[in-house]
Amino acid sequence: EDIRRYLSRISGPLLDRIDIQIEMPSLSYEEISGDDASAETSAQIRKRVNAARDFAHERYKNAKINSNSALTSAEIRKYCPLDDAAKALLKKAFDALGLSARGYDRILRVSRTIADLAASETIGAAHIAEAIQFRSLDRKYWGR
């Protein structure tokens, strides 16, 4: 009850301004100290991120936009095309989660970045689903 009362001090509009909200579990000693050959190196991650940034820069070359986070609502409508499955999933999420207009835009900006990492011009249902998962804390702690 004390935790819930403390968390109730954080308003919905404030939460809507946070793009990615995820809870990370503690790692075990084995996870921290082990050699996981399948783990991605920092250099590999940097390469993927730079490729996604180049992909986005090409899309925005004639606009005064430097990143997906800078997209206005009007620009989101222009640069975030959704396939039919993505539209349907986003509508379900909007209704089920009671998203605000700001929350809706945040999900689209994050899904645009996820699509860029996949070198996809169109945002698909998988991109939307992943972006929705990054807004898990407001559902867990605030019951939205």
Beta strands, then each sheet from edge to edge (+ up, - down):
end
